[in-house]
């Protein structure tokens, strides 16, 4: 198998945002409303600065008692209005952001559920969590919050620049020129931080994977005293994240201090030249105070805009990563006009089937098998011989590299995936049980099954007494992956799930090999009940369990080397099956 690698696709810039449009469109009205509400929030910043001009000229310069007393109340009124609008904008932004986030996650989860097995073979669990969940939060939350801030600040800046020009066009030229000079470094931010952000995402996904491995592999970690080893791997990932965080500061942290210096120089230049304008009676002191107030209100967000702009770029990069995921097409999917498989009536045929996980490294080579409906076929052979790979092709967990697999004469790729898999039940060596109750796990095989159906399969898998002994019976919680159950109990619930599905084709992939003798004997009886009146493929390590198979296929190195019944294969002198049998039962 190939080394697990993060998902990586290349899309053009405009394609990223076109793919996000369907998620934004349903909430466009509220999103635009949130932006429109942000306009007066910013524009009202200019009211304080503008009102100071008449107030300063009348009260402080002319020392007149006829001061415009309404101005303080006007400032309070406008500030209160600004606060109300701010709340509305925050509410709308949060509502829209969460809705888009949830829709994206729904779509991505559905996409994840449609992906083929090879996709999961290639991805670490941390990559899945990062790309399918965390990136949504970064893209939707950060972007909308910062969009509101930027819209507000843009119109704040626009209105304040108007106040500057109103008070003194000469000083306004200096102030605006300095502002654009301060903002100039922002044009290169995305290019500078993109690689660092990508590396940070990869390292963060490794941290997710470490947490998942610590949870899922806790017994192995304890059994082999791997606590220090796991801690060291986790610590290495954290140290790498720290270095990348420092690198981000090195690439962008200097912008805010630089802006402080540039802005301070601008204020100094305005004060120096403004003094000259006052002396020459080109502007009034009120003009100057109003100008300085507007200038400080304009420059204050500029000094800290570097950090906000970085956050926006991080959100944009998250959107790009999301678009790459949205653009992935499953390799195994329904073809156009796929037909429905309604049971198996004649036979399953593997015809000249080759398969390889990695190009140029064949796993199956020219496999030809014909299995009649209702027959029981066992597949045996040395480890790594291709047994599991062969049966994994039948429900299209993977597709054959070349050749055909036919059910009743029709290529399985012509059937819809749903109908194909509806006709199959699979029991693995290490079956996955869902967190929840015994009832929920059994019903996952057939959600519409009745209580009577459940009791029937419990009896067939010899779980009836066990379930009845539990205080909550079928509604007993079994923990994540069935951690509260023994290995034999988990296997029998998995067999019950397959039984209740009542599919005509059954695949048993070493369903009893991991159990002790007592558990194996009980589970084997349950397996025999599952096999009745069905077409069965059994992969078996213990040859004692497949003596009665109607056909035994022996595989080595991806090829079929022998085929026959138990007695026929034992009759082949120096045969592969006889060698395996003697190795297990030699006296």
Secondary structure, DSSP 8 states (H G I E B T S, - for coil): ------------HHHHHHHHHHHHHTTHHHHHHHHHHHHHHHHTHHHHHHHHHHHIIIIIIS--S---THHHHHHHHHHHHHHHHHHHHHHHHHHHHHHHHHHHHHHHHHHHHHS-HHHHHHS-HHHHHIIIIIHHHIIIIIHHHHHHHHHHHHHHHHHHHHHHHHH-HHHHHHHHHHHHHHHGGGGGHHHHHHHHHHHHHHHHHHHHHHHHHHHHTHHHHHHTT-HHHHHHHHHHHHHHHHHHHHHHHHHHTHHHHHHHHHHHHHHHHHHHHHHHHHHTTSS-HHHHHHHHHHHHHHHHHHHHHHHHHHHHHHHHHHHHHHHHHHT---SS---TT-B------SEEEEEEEEE-SBTTB-SEEEEEEEEETT-EEEEEESTTSSHHHHHHTTTTSS--SEEEEEETTEEGGGB-HHHHHHTEEEE-SS----SSBHHHHHHTS-TT--HHHHHHHHHHTT-HHHHHHSTTGGG-B--GGGTTS-HHHHHHHHHHHHHHHT-SEEEEESTTTTS-HHHHHHHHHHHHHHHTTSEEEEE-SSGGGGTT-SEEEEEETTEEEEEE-HHHHHTSTT-HHHHHHHHHH--
